Amino acid sequence: MSLAQGLGAAPQRKLRRENRLSQRILIVGSGFFGAVCARELTDAGNSVLVLEEREHIGGNCFTRFVPEADCHQHIYGPHIFHTNDPSVWAYVNRFVEFNNFVNRPRVNYRGGLYSFPINLFTMYQVFGVKTPEEARARIEQERVPIEKPDSLEEWCLSQIGPTLYRMFIQGYTVKQWQTDPRKLPASIIRRLPVRFTFDDNHFRDRYQGIPIGGYTQIFGRLLDGVPVECGVNFLEDRDRWLNRYDHVIYTGALDRFFDFEYGDLEYRSLRFEFPGECHHQLHRGRGSLYPDRRAQAFRSVSVGGEDPDHPGVFGDLEPAPDPLLPDQH
């Protein structure tokens, strides 16, 4: 059953080749999901075509090498691959070699630099506590009793108190979501770690890294031998495409797929500004977050390569998100 049939977006029809092992499959989008599906379905003997609306493959993970910066630029923001699944890690390493980059961001708050995610060193910087016991006691003093915290703000106040919330969470959340934290669900923030050790690794996953040579090469290898048409807007001629294929895998925006019949999904977009140079030594393995609402920037990232023979990646200065217009989804 095609996606359109399953969601009721097109008239019901029987698959022409239901009993055949080989199916004609259309995949809309060449990011990770689309590219992996294309590789596996092609290897299984199916006839696959990939449509990509942009002029390049790779979706939001697309990277390009910038000679003057000696870096691989993450055009749509920095991406760090991480997983706890050894089979997933083994799979992606079939297509590219990864460095050992670990995401250890810093918070730039009113001129001061703080360790992040919130850990024992962060609490030493803010409160002067030096042991896990002292840190837990201070957090207990800070916490605001809230029986059933429903909003993001209530959850933060009940877990870490107002000081850490206002320094690290409140302003950044407003920039990220363009919404008052009192109107956002607590589920958004619950995954953010608070540690009573000096562990400042943003992710807890066993396997982490950035592809040496950038992400784009992964997609080129995943899609090797698979027909790809770039610069094609599937939705402009949706019915024709749906009628030509046995199955359609659509990886684009769902509200656009339904012609906004059920309203707009609240997507947000970042506006990227690149300085044209890669500050290897300044940031080397770091990103800076700017939670102060008075700071225009949202975050800046510049990651020096672990191996001098393999340049790093950069995606510098992302101003606060702007709401997306329908045609920007």
C-alpha positions in Angstrom: 0.0 0.0 0.0 1.4 3.4 -0.9 1.6 6.2 1.7 -1.1 8.1 -0.1 -3.5 5.2 0.0 -2.7 4.5 3.7 -3.4 8.1 4.7 -6.5 8.4 2.5 -4.9 11.2 0.4 -5.7 9.6 -3.0 -8.4 7.3 -4.4 -8.1 3.7 -3.4 -6.7 1.4 -6.1 -5.3 -2.1 -6.2 -1.6 -2.5 -6.6 -0.9 -3.6 -10.1 1.9 -5.9 -9.1 0.9 -7.2 -5.7 2.0 -10.7 -6.4 5.3 -9.8 -8.0 8.5 -9.9 -6.0 9.8 -6.8 -7.7 7.9 -3.6 -7.1 8.1 -0.2 -8.7 8.8 2.1 -5.8 9.0 5.9 -5.7 10.9 7.6 -2.9 10.4 11.3 -2.3 13.4 12.8 -0.6 17.1 11.8 -0.5 17.9 12.4 3.2 18.9 9.5 5.4 15.5 7.8 5.5 14.9 8.1 1.8 18.5 7.1 0.8 18.6 4.1 3.1 15.2 2.9 1.9 16.4 3.3 -1.7 19.6 1.3 -1.1 17.8 -1.6 0.7 14.9 -1.8 -1.6 17.1 -1.7 -4.7 19.3 -4.4 -3.2 16.2 -6.5 -2.6 15.5 -6.4 -6.4 13.0 -3.6 -6.6 12.9 -0.8 -9.2 13.4 2.4 -7.4 13.3 6.1 -8.4 14.3 8.9 -5.9 12.8 12.4 -6.4 14.6 15.3 -4.6 13.1 18.8 -4.6 16.4 20.4 -3.9 19.3 20.5 -6.4 21.4 18.2 -4.4 21.1 14.9 -2.5 21.4 14.4 1.3 18.5 16.4 2.6 19.4 18.6 5.6 22.6 16.6 6.1 24.1 18.0 2.9 27.7 19.2 3.2 30.1 20.8 0.9 33.9 21.4 1.0 34.9 25.0 1.2 38.5 25.3 0.1 39.2 28.8 1.5 38.0 27.6 4.9 39.6 24.1 4.6 36.4 22.7 6.1 33.2 20.8 5.2 30.3 23.2 5.7 27.1 21.8 7.0 24.7 23.9 4.9 21.6 23.3 7.0 23.2 23.3 10.5 25.6 20.9 12.2 24.8 17.2 12.4 26.4 14.7 14.8 25.7 11.1 14.1 25.0 9.2 17.3 23.4 5.8 18.2 23.5 3.1 20.8 22.7 0.4 18.2 25.9 -1.5 17.1 24.1 -2.7 13.9 23.2 0.9 12.9 26.8 2.0 13.6 28.2 -0.9 11.5 25.8 -0.1 8.7 26.8 3.6 8.3 30.5 2.7 8.6 30.0 0.6 5.4 29.8 3.8 3.5 32.1 6.2 5.3 34.7 6.5 8.0 33.7 8.6 11.1 36.0 10.7 13.3 35.7 10.5 17.1 34.0 13.8 17.6 32.0 14.2 20.8 29.6 17.1 21.3 30.6 19.2 24.3 28.9 22.6 23.9 29.5 25.7 25.9 26.9 28.3 26.9 27.8 31.9 26.4 25.7 33.8 28.9 26.2 37.5 29.2 29.9 37.2 28.5 30.6 34.2 30.7 31.3 30.7 29.3 29.6 27.7 31.1 29.9 24.0 30.8 26.8 22.4 29.2 24.7 20.2 29.5 24.2 21.1 33.1 26.7 19.0 35.1 28.7 19.3 38.3 31.2 21.7 36.8 28.3 23.9 35.6 26.9 24.0 39.2 30.4 24.8 40.5 30.6 27.7 38.1 27.1 29.0 39.1 26.8 28.1 42.8 30.4 27.2 43.9 29.5 23.7 44.9 32.3 21.1 44.5 30.8 17.7 45.3 27.8 15.8 44.1 26.3 16.0 47.6 26.7 19.8 47.7 25.2 20.1 44.3 22.2 18.0 45.1 21.6 19.9 48.3 21.8 23.2 46.4 19.4 22.0 43.7 17.0 20.9 46.4 17.0 24.4 47.8 16.4 25.9 44.3 13.6 23.7 43.3 10.1 25.1 43.3 7.4 22.7 44.6 5.0 22.0 41.8 2.8 18.9 42.2 2.0 18.3 38.6 4.3 20.3 36.3 2.6 20.5 32.9 4.5 23.1 31.0 8.2 23.3 30.1 8.7 26.2 32.5 7.0 24.4 35.4 9.0 21.2 34.8 12.3 23.2 34.9 11.4 25.1 38.0 10.4 21.9 39.8 13.6 20.1 38.7 16.4 22.6 38.7 14.9 25.9 40.1 14.8 29.4 38.7 18.5 30.2 38.6 19.6 27.5 36.1 16.4 27.7 34.2 16.8 31.4 33.5 20.5 31.2 32.7 20.4 28.1 30.4 16.9 27.2 29.3 14.3 30.1 29.2 15.9 32.4 26.6 17.1 29.6 24.4 13.7 28.0 24.4 12.0 31.3 23.3 14.5 31.6 20.5 14.2 28.0 19.5 10.4 27.7 19.6 9.3 31.4 19.3 6.8 30.5 22.0 6.4 31.3 25.7 7.8 28.3 27.7 4.7 28.4 29.8 2.8 27.3 26.7 5.1 24.5 25.7 4.7 20.9 27.0 7.1 19.5 29.6 7.9 16.6 27.2 10.2 18.9 25.1 12.7 19.4 27.9 12.6 16.1 29.9 15.4 14.6 27.8 17.8 17.3 28.7 20.3 15.8 31.1 21.2 17.2 34.5 24.3 15.4 35.8 26.0 15.3 39.2 29.3 14.3 37.6 31.7 16.2 35.4 30.4 14.4 32.3 29.7 17.1 29.7 29.0 14.8 26.7 25.8 16.1 25.2 24.8 12.6 24.1 24.9 9.4 26.1 25.1 7.2 23.0 28.0 4.7 22.8 28.7 5.6 19.1 29.2 9.2 18.0 31.0 11.0 15.3 31.0 13.1 12.1 31.9 11.6 8.7 35.5 12.3 7.7 35.0 14.2 4.4 31.5 15.3 5.1 28.0 13.7 5.0 27.3 14.1 1.2 29.6 11.2 0.3 27.4 8.8 2.4 24.4 9.7 0.3 26.4 9.3 -3.0 27.3 5.8 -1.9 23.9 4.9 -0.6 22.3 6.0 -3.9 25.0 4.4 -6.1 23.2 2.8 -9.0 19.8 4.3 -8.0 18.1 6.7 -10.4 17.8 10.1 -8.7 16.0 13.2 -10.2 16.9 16.4 -8.4 15.0 19.7 -8.7 11.6 17.9 -9.0 8.6 18.9 -6.9 6.7 15.8 -6.3 3.6 17.6 -5.0 3.2 19.7 -8.1 2.3 16.5 -10.0 1.4 14.2 -7.2 -1.4 12.2 -8.7 0.6 11.3 -11.8 3.5 10.1 -9.7 1.2 8.1 -7.4 -0.5 6.4 -10.3 2.8 5.3 -11.9 4.2 3.4 -8.9 3.2 0.5 -6.7 4.4 2.1 -3.6 5.4 5.7 -2.6 7.6 6.6 0.3 7.2 10.2 1.1 9.6 11.9 3.5 8.5 15.5 3.1 6.3 17.8 5.2 3.0 16.2 6.0 1.0 19.4 6.1 2.1 20.1 2.5 1.2 16.6 1.4 -2.4 17.2 2.6 -2.5 20.7 1.0 -2.7 22.2 4.6 -6.3 20.7 4.9 -5.7 20.1 8.6 -3.7 23.3 9.2 0.0 24.1 9.3 2.5 22.2 11.4 4.5 24.6 13.5 7.9 24.2 11.8 10.7 26.6 12.6 13.6 27.5 10.4 17.1 28.8 11.2 18.7 31.6 9.3 22.4 30.7 8.7 25.2 33.2 8.4 28.7 31.9 7.5 31.8 34.0 8.2 33.8 32.3 5.4 36.5 30.9 7.7 36.8 28.0 10.1 38.0 28.8 13.6 39.7 25.5 14.3 41.6 26.5 17.4 38.9 28.9 18.7 36.2 26.3 19.0 38.0 23.0 18.3 35.3 20.4 19.2 32.9 23.0 20.7 29.7 24.8 19.9 28.5 27.9 21.7 24.9 28.4 22.7 23.5 31.9 23.4 20.5 31.6 25.8 20.4 35.3 26.7 17.4 36.8 24.9 19.4 40.0 24.4 21.9 38.2 22.2 21.0 38.0 18.6 22.8 34.8 17.9 21.1 31.4 18.6 24.2 29.3 18.5 27.6 29.1 16.7 29.5 26.0 15.7 33.0 25.4 14.4 34.5 22.0 14.8 38.2 21.4 14.1 39.1 18.1 12.5 40.5 15.5 14.9 43.0 14.5 12.2 44.9 17.4 10.5 44.7 15.5 7.2 40.8 15.5 7.4 39.4 19.0 7.7 36.7 19.8 10.2 33.2 21.1 9.8 31.6 24.4 10.4 28.3 26.1 10.6 28.7 29.4 12.3 26.3 31.9 13.8 22.7 30.8 13.6 20.4 33.7 14.5 17.2 33.0 16.3 14.7 30.9 14.3 12.0 32.5 12.1 8.6 31.0 11.6 8.4 29.2 8.3 6.1 30.3 5.5 4.1 27.4 3.9 6.3 27.3 0.9 9.4 27.0 3.1 8.5 23.7 4.7 
